[in-house]
Amino acid sequence: MKPTYKPEFINRSDELQYLYNWINKLPGHILFVYGPKSSGKTTLLIKFIEQHLANKQFNIKHFNLREMLIANYSDFIQAFFEVDYSKLSGDVKQKREYNLKLFKLSKEIKRSIENKTLDPFVVMKKELIKIARKGKQPVIIIDELQALEDIFINGQRDLLKELFNFFVALTKESHLCHVIIASSDGYFMNRIYNDSKLTKTSAFFEVNYLPQKDVYYWLAHLEKESGITAYTLTEKQINMIWKYLGGSMFEISFVLGELIPQAKNKRIDTKSLKKEIDRLITMNQGKFGYYAKINKSKRSLFKEILSILEKKETVEIDNLESLVDKGFYDENELANELNNLVRMNILAFNPTTCLYTIQGHSMFYGLKQYVMHVFSNK
């Protein structure tokens, strides 16, 4: 059966060029890639690897910690290290899938790391030196590194701090290995950004939602970019998608896929499109309702955020000072509330500017519907 839809990758030429220029310099600092959830960070890095790193010059270690549960030191070892089954007997080799992304070790060395008689960072560095001596440039890419928070080695050494010290040594000090870390957790990135020990050892690169011109191009070329032949979109429909979904590729892709069975004569009904969009907005409205329930402070916070976002794209915590003056929150409670909204992917937090934004157009309209529903009933 032939697929009716294929994953798309739209433009990102500026982002790819930035990464290309960065990777072709001598390793000198850690690169942190940040942006809202589902803004395309992981997809961008995968495309970058395919286009620029898939050759004999580079050796890539790509770890997506979103795909695994890491609750302790043992989980960390399993996530980063694998036994080199290529050196074992044929029967064992055939039974196990060998993952080239992991650090490959002998059974004895891996067991020593697990037993904590060998330092994992010492072992990693030796493996990276071996790679470099073969004429290849080692590159470590990690998605969602914050998954390693609150994990300790021997109950004392903070794993994340040890890992950052290790990465600084690899990049700024020895120039041995490029390190890229991607995360949608703005607060985690902010802690890193403001950590005095990482000052002048790191650079930050934002990957945001698609801009309007790229969304319009994509939606006008569905067959080329998404493999959709069931329908084409009218100018009015393209404008509607941009208005309510913005540059959120995940949401746009979801709606496009839902519309394929509804196509007739290479067209879709605008009412059907609006119905699919409204479904997403209503789901987001429900998120606000579930979070706030009948709490007056939370409801007032959402009303104030909407008032600000109707005038500009970002929110500063200073903009919400009136909520403290009115007694809805004290300063720490307000900061914690915003923190919760970021962790719930309702707001996004920029770690370099300390500004908040709403997580996409559909979330904005969900907020608007929620505020209108709550305060129109009073």
SERO-4910 file (N, C-alpha, C, O; in steps of 0.05 Angstrom, whole numbers):
BEGIN
 pado doro    nc1    nc2    nc3   cac1   cac2   cac3    cc1    cc2    cc3    oc1    oc2    oc3
  Met    A     17    -24      0      0      0      0     18     25      0     35     28     17
  Lys    A     13     43    -19     29     67    -21     21     88      0     -3     94      3
  Pro    A     40     99     15     33    119     36     20    143     23     28    151      1
  Thr    A      2    156     37    -12    180     27      1    205     39     -7    227     33
  Tyr    A     22    201     55     34    224     68     62    217     76     68    194     84
  Lys    A     81    236     74    108    231     81    118    253    100    108    276     97
  Pro    A    136    247    118    147    269    135    161    290    119    175    284     99
  Glu    A    157    315    126    168    337    110    191    350    126    192    349    151
  Phe    A    209    363    111    230    380    123    230    405    106    239    405     83
  Ile    A    222    427    118    219    452    103    241    472    109    245    481    131
  Asn    A    256    478     88    277    498     88    298    494    110    314    475    109
  Arg    A    298    510    131    318    510    152    347    514    142    366    505    154
  Ser    A    349    528    119    375    532    107    393    549    125    417    543    127
  Asp    A    382    569    138    399    586    156    409    570    179    432    572    187
  Glu    A    391    553    191    399    537    213    421    516    206    440    512    220
  Leu    A    416    504    183    436    484    173    463    497    167    484    485    172
  Gln    A    462    521    156    487    535    150    502    542    175    527    540    176
  Tyr    A    487    551    196    500    557    221    514    533    233    537    535    241
  Leu    A    500    510    233    511    486    244    535    477    227    555    467    238
  Tyr    A    533    480    201    556    472    183    580    489    189    603    478    191
  Asn    A    577    515    192    599    533    198    611    526    225    636    526    229
  Trp    A    594    519    244    603    513    271    619    487    272    640    486    285
  Ile    A    609    467    258    622    440    259    649    440    245    665    422    250
  Asn    A    653    459    227    678    460    212    700    477    225    720    483    212
  Lys    A    695    485    250    715    498    265    727    478    285    716    457    290
  Leu    A    750    485    296    762    468    316    744    468    341    734    490    349
  Pro    A    739    445    353    722    445    377    732    465    398    756    465    405
  Gly    A    714    483    407    723    503    426    702    509    448    708    523    468
  His    A    677    500    443    657    506    463    633    487    459    630    475    437
  Ile    A    616    484    479    592    468    477    571    485    463    568    509    468
  Leu    A    556    472    445    534    486    432    507    476    443    501    452    441
  Phe    A    492    494    455    465    488    465    444    496    445    443    520    438
  Val    A    428    478    435    406    483    416    380    483    432    373    463    444
  Tyr    A    366    505    432    341    507    448    318    518    431    323    528    409
  Gly    A    294    516    441    271    526    428    246    512    439    248    494    454
  Pro    A    222    522    431    197    510    441    195    481    434    208    471    416
  Lys    A    178    467    449    173    439    444    162    435    416    144    451    407
  Ser    A    171    415    402    162    408    375    168    431    355    153    435    335
  Ser    A    189    446    360    197    467    340    216    455    319    223    469    300
  Gly    A    223    430    322    239    417    301    269    414    307    284    410    289
  Lys    A    276    415    332    305    414    339    317    387    332    338    385    319
  Thr    A    303    365    340    314    338    335    314    332    305    334    321    295
  Thr    A    293    340    291    292    336    262    314    351    248    326    341    229
  Leu    A    319    375    257    340    391    246    367    378    249    383    376    231
  Leu    A    372    368    274    398    355    279    401    329    262    423    324    253
  Ile    A    380    314    259    381    290    243    387    297    214    404    284    201
  Lys    A    374    318    203    379    327    176    407    337    173    420    332    153
  Phe    A    417    351    193    445    361    193    464    338    192    484    339    177
  Ile    A    459    317    207    477    293    207    477    281    179    498    274    169
  Glu    A    453    278    168    450    265    141    464    281    120    478    270    102
  Gln    A    462    308    121    473    325     99    502    331    102    517    332     82
  His    A    512    334    127    539    344    131    558    326    147    582    329    145
  Leu    A    547    306    161    564    290    178    565    261    170    581    245    182
  Ala    A    549    253    150    548    225    142    571    218    123    566    210    101
  Asn    A    595    222    132    618    215    116    641    205    134    637    206    159
  Lys    A    662    197    123    684    185    139    699    205    156    715    197    172
  Gln    A    694    231    152    708    251    167    699    252    196    714    259    214
  Phe    A    673    245    201    662    248    228    653    221    240    646    203    225
  Asn    A    655    220    266    644    197    281    623    208    300    630    223    319
  Ile    A    597    201    296    575    213    310    566    195    333    561    171    329
  Lys    A    563    206    357    550    193    379    525    209    386    527    230    399
  His    A    502    199    377    477    214    380    459    200    400    451    177    395
  Phe    A    453    213    422    437    201    444    412    217    447    412    241    454
  Asn    A    389    204    442    363    217    447    352    206    473    339    185    474
  Leu    A    356    222    494    348    213    521    317    214    525    307    205    545
  Arg    A    303    226    506    274    226    506    263    198    502    241    191    511
  Glu    A    279    181    489    269    154    482    274    133    504    266    110    500
  Met    A    285    141    526    292    121    547    287    132    575    288    156    579
  Leu    A    281    114    593    277    121    621    304    119    635    316     98    636
  Ile    A    313    142    646    338    142    660    332    152    689    329    175    694
  Ala    A    332    132    707    325    138    735    349    136    754    348    145    776
  Asn    A    371    124    744    394    120    762    420    117    745    419    118    721
  Tyr    A    442    113    759    468    111    746    469     88    727    481     90    705
  Ser    A    457     65    734    457     42    717    443     47    690    453     39    670
  Asp    A    421     62    691    407     70    666    425     87    649    425     84    624
  Phe    A    440    105    661    458    122    646    479    106    631    485    111    608
  Ile    A    490     86    645    510     69    632    498     54    608    511     52    587
  Gln    A    474     43    612    461     29    590    455     47    566    455     38    543
  Ala    A    450     73    572    443     92    551    467    100    535    464    107    511
  Phe    A    491    100    547    515    111    534    535     90    525    551     95    507
  Phe    A    534     66    536    554     46    530    542     20    521    520     12    530
  Glu    A    555      6    503    546    -20    493    571    -38    490    592    -29    483
  Val    A    566    -63    494    588    -83    490    593    -85    460    574    -86    444
  Asp    A    618    -86    452    626    -88    424    623   -117    415    642   -133    417
  Tyr    A    599   -124    407    593   -152    399    607   -160    373    608   -183    366
  Ser    A    618   -140    358    631   -147    333    657   -163    339    668   -175    320
  Lys    A    667   -162    364    692   -176    370    687   -203    384    705   -217    391
  Leu    A    661   -209    387    654   -235    400    650   -256    378    653   -251    355
  Ser    A    642   -280    387    638   -302    369    615   -296    350    598   -280    356
  Gly    A    615   -310    327    595   -305    307    567   -309    316    550   -293    309
  Asp    A    562   -329    332    535   -335    342    524   -312    358    501   -303    355
  Val    A    541   -302    377    532   -280    394    529   -255    378    510   -240    382
  Lys    A    547   -250    359    546   -227    342    520   -225    326    509   -204    323
  Gln    A    512   -248    316    487   -249    300    462   -245    317    442   -235    306
  Lys    A    463   -251    342    440   -249    359    435   -221    369    413   -215    378
  Arg    A    455   -204    369    453   -177    380    455   -156    359    473   -158    341
  Glu    A    438   -136    360    440   -113    342    461    -94    353    459    -85    376
  Tyr    A    481    -88    337    502    -70    347    496    -41    340    493    -34    317
  Asn    A    495    -24    360    488      4    357    513     21    355    527     24    375
  Leu    A    519     31    331    543     46    327    543     74    341    564     86    345
  Lys    A    519     83    350    518    108    363    530    108    391    539    128    401
  Leu    A    529     84    404    539     82    432    569     79    432    582     73    412
  Phe    A    580     83    456    609     78    460    612     47    462    600     35    479
  Lys    A    628     36    445    631      7    444    655     -2    461    677      8    458
  Leu    A    650    -21    479    670    -29    498    671    -60    500    652    -73    491
  Ser    A    692    -70    511    693    -98    518    674   -104    541    667    -86    556
  Lys    A    666   -129    544    648   -137    565    661   -130    592    647   -122    611
  Glu    A    687   -134    595    701   -130    620    700   -100    628    696    -93    651
  Ile    A    706    -83    609    707    -54    615    679    -44    621    675    -28    640
  Lys    A    659    -53    606    631    -44    612    623    -53    640    610    -39    655
  Arg    A    631    -78    648    624    -88    674    638    -72    696    626    -67    717
  Ser    A    662    -63    690    677    -47    710    664    -20    714    664     -9    736
  Ile    A    654     -8    692    640     17    694    614     14    711    608     30    728
  Glu    A    600     -7    705    575    -13    720    580    -17    749    564     -9    766
  Asn    A    603    -30    755    610    -34    783    624    -10    797    630    -11    820
  Lys    A    628     11    781    640     37    790    669     34    798    679     49    815
  Thr    A    682     14    787    711     11    791    726     26    769    750     31    772
  Leu    A    713     34    748    724     50    727    707     75    724    682     73    725
  Asp    A    719     99    720    705    123    716    694    124    687    710    121    668
  Pro    A    668    128    683    657    128    655    669    150    638    671    147    614
  Phe    A    676    173    650    687    195    634    715    190    625    723    198    603
  Val    A    730    176    641    757    168    633    755    149    609    771    151    590
  Val    A    737    130    611    733    111    589    724    125    564    734    119    542
  Met    A    704    144    566    695    159    543    718    173    529    720    172    505
  Lys    A    734    187    545    756    202    533    775    184    518    785    191    496
  Lys    A    782    161    529    800    142    516    788    133    489    802    131    469
  Glu    A    761    128    489    748    120    464    748    143    443    752    137    420
  Leu    A    744    167    452    745    190    434    773    195    423    776    202    399
  Ile    A    793    190    439    821    193    429    826    172    408    840    178    388
  Lys    A    816    148    412    820    126    392    807    135    366    819    130    344
  Ile    A    784    147    367    770    156    343    786    177    329    789    176    304
  Ala    A    796    197    344    812    219    333    837    209    320    846    219    299
  Arg    A    850    188    332    875    178    321    870    164    294    889    160    278
  Lys    A    845    156    289    838    143    263    832    164    242    824    157    220
  Gly    A    836    190    249    831    211    230    803    221    228    796    235    209
  Lys    A    786    214    248    758    223    248    753    243    270    766    243    291
  Gln    A    735    261    264    727    281    284    704    271    301    682    267    290
  Pro    A    708    266    327    685    257    343    665    280    348    672    303    352
  Val    A    639    272    347    618    291    353    598    277    371    588    256    365
  Ile    A    592    290    394    572    280    413    547    298    411    550    322    414
  Ile    A    524    286    405    499    301    404    479    288    424    475    264    423
  Ile    A    468    304    442    450    294    462    424    310    462    424    334    464
  Asp    A    402    296    459    375    308    461    364    304    489    366    283    501
  Glu    A    354    326    501    340    326    527    359    316    549    353    297    564
  Leu    A    382    329    552    402    322    572    391    325    600    402    312    619
  Gln    A    370    341    604    360    345    631    349    319    643    343    318    667
  Ala    A    346    298    627    337    272    637    357    261    658    351    243    673
  Leu    A    382    272    658    402    262    676    403    277    703    421    272    719
  Glu    A    385    296    706    384    311    731    378    293    755    364    273    752
  Asp    A    389    299    778    383    285    803    394    256    803    384    239    817
  Ile    A    414    251    786    427    225    786    456    229    797    470    247    789
  Phe    A    464    211    815    490    214    828    507    189    823    497    167    820
  Ile    A    533    194    823    553    172    822    563    167    850    573    185    863
  Asn    A    561    142    859    569    135    886    555    151    908    564    155    930
  Gly    A    531    161    901    514    176    920    524    204    926    512    217    943
  Gln    A    546    213    914    558    239    921    562    256    896    555    280    897
  Arg    A    574    246    875    581    262    852    556    266    835    543    247    826
  Asp    A    549    291    830    526    298    813    533    291    784    552    303    773
  Leu    A    519    273    772    525    263    745    525    285    725    544    287    708
  Leu    A    505    303    726    503    324    706    526    344    708    537    352    687
  Lys    A    534    351    732    557    369    735    583    356    726    599    369    713
  Glu    A    586    330    731    610    316    722    610    315    691    631    317    679
  Leu    A    587    311    680    585    310    651    592    337    638    606    337    618
  Phe    A    582    359    649    589    385    639    619    391    642    631    402    624
  Asn    A    630    384    664    659    388    667    674    372    646    694    382    635
  Phe    A    665    348    641    677    331    620    674    344    593    694    344    577
  Phe    A    651    355    586    647    367    560    664    392    556    674    397    534
  Val    A    667    408    578    685    432    576    713    423    571    728    435    555
  Ala    A    722    401    584    749    391    579    752    381    550    773    385    539
  Leu    A    731    369    539    733    359    512    734    381    491    747    378    470
  Thr    A    719    403    496    716    424    476    736    447    480    754    450    464
  Lys    A    733    462    502    749    486    506    778    479    512    796    494    503
  Glu    A    783    458    527    810    452    537    826    435    517    848    443    509
  Ser    A    816    412    510    832    394    493    824    396    463    839    385    446
  His    A    802    409    457    793    412    429    790    385    415    795    382    391
  Leu    A    782    365    430    781    337    420    755    331    406    755    316    386
  Cys    A    733    342    416    706    332    407    686    355    407    686    372    425
  His    A    670    356    386    647    374    385    625    363    403    621    339    404
  Val    A    611    381    418    589    372    435    564    390    429    566    415    431
  Ile    A    542    378    421    517    392    417    496    381    436    492    357    438
  Ile    A    482    399    450    462    391    469    436    405    462    435    430    461
  Ala    A    415    390    457    389    402    450    369    397    472    368    376    484
  Ser    A    352    417    477    332    414    498    309    434    494    314    457    484
  Ser    A    285    426    501    262    444    500    256    455    528    237    470    532
  Asp    A    271    446    548    267    456    575    283    482    579    307    482    584
  Gly    A    268    504    577    281    530    578    293    536    606    314    549    607
  Tyr    A    281    526    627    292    531    654    318    516    657    337    526    670
  Phe    A    319    492    647    344    477    649    366    492    634    389    494    644
  Met    A    360    502    610    380    516    594    388    542    608    411    550    607
  Asn    A    369    555    622    375    580    636    394    575    659    412    591    663
  Arg    A    391    553    673    410    546    695    438    542    683    457    550    695
  Ile    A    439    530    660    465    525    647    476    552    639    500    558    642
  Tyr    A    459    569    626    468    595    616    480    612    638    499    627    633
  Asn    A    468    611    662    476    628    684    496    615    703    504    626    723
  Asp    A    504    590    697    524    576    713    551    589    709    562    588    687
  Ser    A    563    600    730    588    614    727    610    596    717    629    605    703
  Lys    A    608    570    723    629    552    714    628    547    684    648    538    672
  Leu    A    605    553    672    603    549    643    605    574    627    603    574    602
  Thr    A    610    597    641    614    622    627    637    621    608    659    611    615
  Lys    A    633    630    584    654    630    563    663    602    555    685    598    545
  Thr    A    645    582    559    651    555    550    629    545    531    630    523    520
  Ser    A    607    562    528    584    552    514    572    573    495    575    597    500
  Ala    A    558    564    474    543    582    457    514    571    456    509    547    459
  Phe    A    495    589    451    467    582    451    455    589    423    459    610    413
  Phe    A    440    569    412    428    573    385    399    565    386    392    543    394
  Glu    A    382    584    378    353    580    380    342    568    354    349    576    332
  Val    A    324    547    357    309    536    335    279    541    341    269    528    360
  Asn    A    267    558    326    239    565    332    220    552    312    229    537    294
  Tyr    A    194    559    315    175    549    295    181    560    267    196    580    265
  Leu    A    169    548    247    174    557    220    163    586    216    142    593    226
  Pro    A    177    603    201    167    630    195    145    628    174    141    607    161
  Gln    A    130    650    171    107    650    154    113    643    125     98    627    112
  Lys    A    135    653    114    141    648     86    146    618     80    138    608     59
  Asp    A    157    604    100    162    575     96    137    559     99    133    539     85
  Val    A    119    568    117     93    554    120     77    558     94     65    538     85
  Tyr    A     76    582     83     61    587     59     72    571     35     57    560     19
  Tyr    A     99    570     33    111    554     12    103    524     15     94    512     -5
  Trp    A    105    514     39     99    486     44     70    479     36     65    460     22
  Leu    A     52    496     45     23    490     41     15    494     12     -5    483      3
  Ala    A     31    509     -3     26    512    -32     39    490    -48     34    489    -73
  His    A     55    473    -36     69    452    -50     67    426    -35     87    413    -28
  Leu    A     42    418    -29     37    394    -12     48    368    -25     58    351    -11
  Glu    A     44    365    -51     53    340    -63     83    338    -62     94    316    -56
  Lys    A     97    359    -67    127    359    -67    138    355    -39    156    339    -35
  Glu    A    127    369    -20    139    370      7    127    349     26    141    340     44
  Ser    A    102    341     22     89    322     40     79    297     27     68    279     40
  Gly    A     81    296      1     71    272    -14     41    270    -15     30    249    -20
  Ile    A     27    293    -10     -2    293    -10    -12    299    -38     -7    320    -49
  Thr    A    -26    280    -49    -38    283    -76    -69    284    -75    -82    290    -95
  Ala    A    -80    280    -51   -109    278    -48   -123    305    -52   -146    307    -60
  Tyr    A   -108    327    -45   -120    354    -47    -99    375    -49    -75    370    -43
  Thr    A   -107    399    -57    -91    423    -55   -107    443    -38   -131    441    -36
  Leu    A    -93    462    -27   -106    482    -10   -110    508    -24    -94    516    -41
  Thr    A   -132    521    -18   -137    548    -29   -121    568    -13   -111    563      9
  Glu    A   -119    592    -24   -105    614    -10   -119    620     16   -105    625     36
  Lys    A   -145    619     17   -160    624     41   -154    603     62   -151    610     86
  Gln    A   -152    578     54   -146    556     73   -117    558     84   -113    553    107
  Ile    A    -98    566     67    -71    570     75    -69    592     96    -55    590    116
  Asn    A    -83    614     91    -84    637    110    -96    628    137    -86    636    158
  Met    A   -116    611    135   -129    601    160   -110    584    176   -109    586    201
  Ile    A    -95    567    163    -76    549    177    -55    566    190    -48    561    213
  Trp    A    -44    586    176    -24    603    189    -35    618    213    -22    620    233
  Lys    A    -60    629    210    -71    645    231    -74    629    257    -68    638    279
  Tyr    A    -84    604    255    -91    588    278    -69    569    287    -68    561    311
  Leu    A    -51    561    269    -30    541    276     -2    552    274     17    540    285
  Gly    A      1    575    261     27    587    259     47    569    245     41    556    226
  Gly    A     72    568    257     93    552    245     97    525    259    119    514    257
  Ser    A     77    516    274     80    490    288     77    467    268     55    459    260
  Met    A    100    456    260    100    435    240     84    410    249     71    397    233
  Phe    A     86    403    275     72    380    285     42    383    281     28    365    271
  Glu    A     31    406    289      2    411    288     -7    412    259    -28    402    252
  Ile    A      8    426    242      1    429    214      1    401    201    -18    394    186
  Ser    A     22    385    206     23    358    195      0    341    204    -11    326    188
  Phe    A     -7    344    229    -30    328    240    -55    335    226    -70    317    217
  Val    A    -61    361    222    -85    369    209    -85    361    180   -106    351    170
  Leu    A    -63    364    166    -61    355    138    -68    326    135    -82    318    116
  Gly    A    -57    310    153    -62    281    152    -91    274    157   -102    256    144
  Glu    A   -104    288    176   -132    283    183   -150    290    160   -172    279    158
  Leu    A   -142    308    142   -159    318    121   -158    299     96   -176    301     79
  Ile    A   -138    282     94   -135    266     70   -160    249     64   -169    249     41
  Pro    A   -172    235     84   -196    219     78   -220    236     71   -240    225     61
  Gln    A   -219    261     77   -242    279     73   -241    293     46   -260    308     39
  Ala    A   -220    289     30   -217    303      5   -237    292    -16   -242    268    -18
  Lys    A   -247    311    -32   -264    304    -55   -257    322    -79   -255    346    -77
  Asn    A   -252    309   -101   -245    323   -126   -220    341   -122   -219    364   -131
  Lys    A   -201    330   -107   -175    344   -102   -179    369    -85   -161    387    -85
  Arg    A   -201    371    -71   -205    394    -53   -215    384    -26   -223    362    -22
  Ile    A   -212    402     -6   -224    398     20   -243    421     26   -238    443     17
  Asp    A   -263    415     41   -282    436     49   -270    453     71   -258    443     90
  Thr    A   -272    479     68   -261    498     88   -273    493    116   -259    496    136
  Lys    A   -298    485    117   -311    479    143   -297    455    156   -294    454    180
  Ser    A   -289    435    140   -276    412    150   -248    419    162   -240    410    183
  Leu    A   -234    437    147   -209    447    157   -212    461    184   -197    456    203
  Lys    A   -231    479    185   -236    495    210   -244    476    233   -236    481    255
  Lys    A   -258    455    227   -266    436    247   -242    422    259   -241    419    284
  Glu    A   -223    414    243   -198    401    253   -182    421    269   -171    413    290
  Ile    A   -180    446    260   -165    466    275   -179    472    302   -165    474    322
  Asp    A   -205    474    301   -220    480    326   -216    457    346   -217    462    370
  Arg    A   -213    433    336   -209    411    355   -184    414    370   -183    409    395
  Leu    A   -162    423    357   -137    428    371   -139    451    391   -129    449    413
  Ile    A   -153    472    382   -156    495    400   -173    488    425   -166    497    447
  Thr    A   -194    473    421   -210    464    443   -195    447    463   -198    449    487
  Met    A   -178    429    452   -161    413    469   -143    431    486   -138    426    510
  Asn    A   -132    452    474   -115    470    489   -130    486    509   -121    492    531
  Gln    A   -155    494    502   -172    507    521   -176    489    546   -176    499    569
  Gly    A   -180    464    541   -183    445    563   -159    443    581   -162    438    605
  Lys    A   -135    447    570   -111    446    586   -111    469    607   -103    465    630
  Phe    A   -120    492    598   -121    515    617   -142    510    638   -138    516    662
  Gly    A   -166    499    630   -187    493    649   -179    472    669   -185    475    693
  Tyr    A   -165    452    660   -156    430    678   -135    441    698   -135    433    721
  Tyr    A   -118    458    688    -97    469    705   -108    488    726   -100    487    750
  Ala    A   -125    506    718   -135    527    736   -158    518    754   -160    526    777
  Lys    A   -175    500    743   -199    491    757   -214    516    767   -222    533    751
  Ile    A   -219    519    794   -234    543    803   -215    561    820   -225    577    836
  Asn    A   -189    558    815   -170    575    829   -169    603    818   -162    607    794
  Lys    A   -177    623    834   -179    650    825   -152    662    816   -150    677    797
  Ser    A   -130    654    830   -104    664    824    -95    655    796    -85    671    780
  Lys    A    -99    629    791    -91    618    765   -108    630    742    -98    637    721
  Arg    A   -134    633    747   -151    645    727   -143    674    721   -142    682    698
  Ser    A   -136    689    742   -127    717    738   -101    718    723    -96    736    707
  Leu    A    -83    699    729    -58    697    715    -62    693    685    -50    706    668
  Phe    A    -80    674    678    -85    669    650    -97    693    636    -90    699    613
  Lys    A   -115    707    650   -127    731    639   -106    753    633   -106    766    613
  Glu    A    -87    755    652    -66    776    649    -47    768    627    -38    786    611
  Ile    A    -40    743    625    -22    734    603    -35    739    576    -22    749    558
  Leu    A    -61    733    574    -75    738    548    -74    768    541    -69    775    519
  Ser    A    -80    785    561    -80    813    557    -53    823    546    -52    840    528
  Ile    A    -31    812    556     -4    820    547      1    809    519     11    824    502
  Leu    A     -6    784    514     -1    771    488    -17    783    465    -10    780    442
  Glu    A    -39    796    472    -55    809    451    -42    834    441    -49    845    420
  Lys    A    -22    844    456     -8    868    449     20    863    438     31    877    421
  Lys    A     33    841    448     60    835    440     64    805    442     48    790    453
  Glu    A     87    795    432     91    766    429    103    753    454    102    729    458
  Thr    A    115    769    472    129    758    495    118    770    521    106    791    522
  Val    A    124    755    543    115    763    569    140    764    588    155    745    589
  Glu    A    144    787    602    164    788    622    151    784    649    127    791    653
  Ile    A    165    773    668    153    769    694    146    796    707    127    798    723
  Asp    A    160    818    699    153    845    709    126    853    700    112    869    713
  Asn    A    117    843    676     90    850    666     68    840    684     45    849    682
  Leu    A     74    820    701     54    807    718     55    817    747     43    805    765
  Glu    A     69    839    751     72    850    778     46    856    792     43    854    816
  Ser    A     26    864    775      0    872    787    -13    848    802    -29    852    820
  Leu    A     -7    824    793    -18    800    807     -7    797    835    -21    788    853
  Val    A     17    806    839     30    806    866     17    829    882     11    825    906
  Asp    A     14    852    870      2    875    884    -26    869    893    -35    879    914
  Lys    A    -41    854    877    -69    847    884    -71    824    904    -93    817    912
  Gly    A    -49    812    910    -49    790    930    -55    762    919    -59    744    934
  Phe    A    -55    759    893    -60    733    881    -35    715    885    -38    691    889
  Tyr    A    -11    726    885     14    711    888     33    728    904     31    753    904
  Asp    A     53    715    917     77    730    924     97    725    902     92    709    883
  Glu    A    120    737    904    140    736    882    149    707    876    150    699    853
  Asn    A    154    692    897    164    664    892    141    646    881    146    629    864
  Glu    A    117    651    891     94    635    881     89    640    851     83    621    836
  Leu    A     92    665    843     88    672    815    109    659    798    103    648    776
  Ala    A    134    660    807    156    647    792    152    617    789    156    605    768
  Asn    A    143    604    811    137    576    810    114    569    792    115    548    778
  Glu    A     94    586    791     71    582    774     80    582    744     72    565    729
  Leu    A     96    602    737    106    604    710    123    580    703    123    570    681
  Asn    A    139    571    723    156    548    719    138    523    712    145    508    694
  Asn    A    116    520    727     98    498    722     86    499    694     84    479    680
  Leu    A     79    523    685     67    526    658     87    520    636     79    510    615
  Val    A    112    526    641    133    519    622    137    488    621    138    477    599
  Arg    A    137    476    644    141    447    645    117    432    633    120    409    623
  Met    A     93    444    633     70    433    621     67    439    592     48    432    579
  Asn    A     87    453    581     88    461    553     64    479    545     55    477    522
  Ile    A     56    495    563     36    516    557     51    542    550     44    555    530
  Leu    A     71    548    565     89    570    559    116    559    551    124    537    559
  Ala    A    131    575    535    159    569    530    176    591    542    167    614    544
  Phe    A    200    584    550    218    603    564    244    605    549    257    584    544
  Asn    A    252    629    542    277    634    528    299    637    549    298    656    564
  Pro    A    319    619    549    339    619    571    358    642    569    372    649    588
  Thr    A    360    655    545    380    677    542    367    704    547    382    723    553
  Thr    A    341    707    544    327    733    548    309    733    572    300    754    581
  Cys    A    304    709    583    285    705    606    257    715    599    242    724    617
  Leu    A    249    713    574    222    721    565    205    695    561    216    674    553
  Tyr    A    179    698    566    161    676    562    145    681    536    138    704    529
  Thr    A    138    659    522    120    661    500    100    638    502    104    619    517
  Ile    A     77    641    489     58    619    488     67    598    469     81    604    450
  Gln    A     61    572    475     70    550    458     54    548    432     39    528    429
  Gly    A     56    568    415     44    566    389     17    580    387      5    587    407
  His    A      8    585    362    -16    600    357    -41    585    368    -58    598    380
  Ser    A    -42    559    365    -66    545    374    -68    546    405    -91    546    415
  Met    A    -46    548    418    -47    551    447    -57    579    455    -72    582    474
  Phe    A    -49    599    439    -59    626    444    -90    627    441   -104    638    458
  Tyr    A   -100    614    420   -129    614    416   -143    597    436   -166    602    444
  Gly    A   -130    576    446   -141    561    468   -143    577    493   -163    575    507
  Leu    A   -123    593    498   -123    611    521   -145    632    519   -159    638    538
  Lys    A   -148    643    495   -168    663    490   -196    652    495   -213    665    507
  Gln    A   -201    628    484   -227    615    489   -232    610    518   -255    613    528
  Tyr    A   -211    601    532   -214    595    561   -221    621    576   -240    621    592
  Val    A   -207    642    572   -212    667    586   -239    678    580   -253    687    598
  Met    A   -247    677    555   -274    686    548   -296    670    561   -316    680    570
  His    A   -291    644    562   -311    626    575   -313    631    605   -336    632    615
  Val    A   -291    634    618   -291    637    647   -302    664    656   -319    666    673
  Phe    A   -292    685    643   -299    712    652   -325    723    640   -335    743    649
  Ser    A   -335    710    619   -360    719    608   -383    708    624   -406    717    622
  Asn    A   -378    687    641   -398    675    657   -401    689    684   -417    681    701
  Lys    A   -386    711    688   -387    724    714   -403    750    712   -406    765    732
***
